[in-house]
Amino acid sequence: MSTTTPEETAATPEAAIAAARERIDAIDDRIIGLIQERTAVSAVVQQTRISSGGRRVSLSREMEILGHYREALGKPGTALAMTLLELCRGRI
């Protein structure tokens, strides 16, 4: 079983770039799908919280998420997490 990637076996730099871009596009499609899934799950959590008399947003939980992304990805992770939170719950 070969461990080389299509980029490594491409005949020309242009072919390697094209193959890598195809992989990036596929990864981006998966990321978008996961964000859409996360948004749907977040809506269930928010609706359940509201139905039981709670608030739509849990700031302590959001702080946990921000910390998790920051630890995993550094400072840019915080910005990414903020964007995800905004997509999933809207502006507060």
C-alpha positions as CSV (number, residue, x, y, z in Angstrom):
1,M,0.0,0.0,0.0
2,S,1.5,3.3,-1.1
3,T,1.7,6.2,1.4
4,T,2.4,8.9,-1.3
5,T,-0.3,11.5,-1.9
6,P,-1.5,12.5,-5.4
7,E,0.4,15.7,-5.1
8,E,3.7,13.8,-4.5
9,T,3.2,11.6,-7.6
10,A,2.0,14.4,-9.9
11,A,4.1,14.8,-13.0
12,T,4.3,18.6,-12.9
13,P,4.1,21.3,-10.2
14,E,0.9,22.5,-11.8
15,A,-0.6,19.0,-11.5
16,A,0.5,18.8,-7.9
17,I,-1.1,22.2,-7.2
18,A,-4.3,21.2,-8.9
19,A,-4.5,17.9,-7.0
20,A,-3.9,19.7,-3.7
21,R,-6.6,22.3,-4.5
22,E,-9.0,19.5,-5.2
23,R,-8.3,18.1,-1.7
24,I,-8.7,21.5,-0.2
25,D,-12.0,21.9,-1.9
26,A,-13.2,18.5,-0.6
27,I,-12.0,19.4,2.9
28,D,-13.8,22.7,2.7
29,D,-17.0,20.9,1.7
30,R,-16.7,18.6,4.7
31,I,-16.1,21.6,7.0
32,I,-19.2,23.4,5.7
33,G,-21.3,20.2,6.2
34,L,-20.0,19.9,9.8
35,I,-20.8,23.6,10.5
36,Q,-24.3,23.1,9.2
37,E,-24.7,20.0,11.4
38,R,-23.3,21.9,14.4
39,T,-25.8,24.7,13.7
40,A,-28.7,22.2,13.7
41,V,-27.6,20.6,16.9
42,S,-27.1,24.0,18.5
43,A,-30.7,24.9,17.6
44,V,-32.0,21.8,19.4
45,V,-30.0,22.8,22.5
46,Q,-31.2,26.4,22.4
47,Q,-34.9,25.3,21.9
48,T,-34.7,22.8,24.7
49,R,-33.1,25.3,27.0
50,I,-35.8,27.9,26.2
51,S,-38.6,25.3,26.5
52,S,-37.4,24.5,30.0
53,G,-37.4,28.1,31.1
54,G,-33.7,28.8,30.5
55,R,-31.9,31.3,28.4
56,R,-31.1,30.8,24.8
57,V,-27.4,31.2,25.3
58,S,-25.1,29.8,28.0
59,L,-22.2,32.2,28.3
60,S,-20.2,29.8,30.5
61,R,-20.5,27.1,27.9
62,E,-19.4,29.6,25.2
63,M,-16.4,30.4,27.3
64,E,-15.5,26.7,27.4
65,I,-15.8,26.5,23.6
66,L,-13.6,29.6,23.1
67,G,-11.0,28.1,25.5
68,H,-11.0,24.8,23.7
69,Y,-10.4,26.4,20.3
70,R,-7.8,28.7,21.6
71,E,-5.9,25.8,23.2
72,A,-6.1,23.7,20.0
73,L,-5.4,26.5,17.5
74,G,-3.9,29.5,19.3
75,K,-5.2,33.0,19.0
76,P,-6.8,32.5,15.6
77,G,-8.8,29.6,17.1
78,T,-10.6,32.1,19.3
79,A,-11.7,34.1,16.3
80,L,-12.8,30.9,14.6
81,A,-14.8,29.9,17.6
82,M,-16.4,33.3,17.8
83,T,-17.5,32.9,14.2
84,L,-18.9,29.4,14.8
85,L,-20.8,30.6,17.9
86,E,-22.2,33.5,15.9
87,L,-23.3,31.2,13.1
88,C,-24.9,28.8,15.6
89,R,-26.7,31.2,17.9
90,G,-26.7,34.5,16.2
91,R,-25.5,37.8,17.7
92,I,-26.3,38.3,21.4
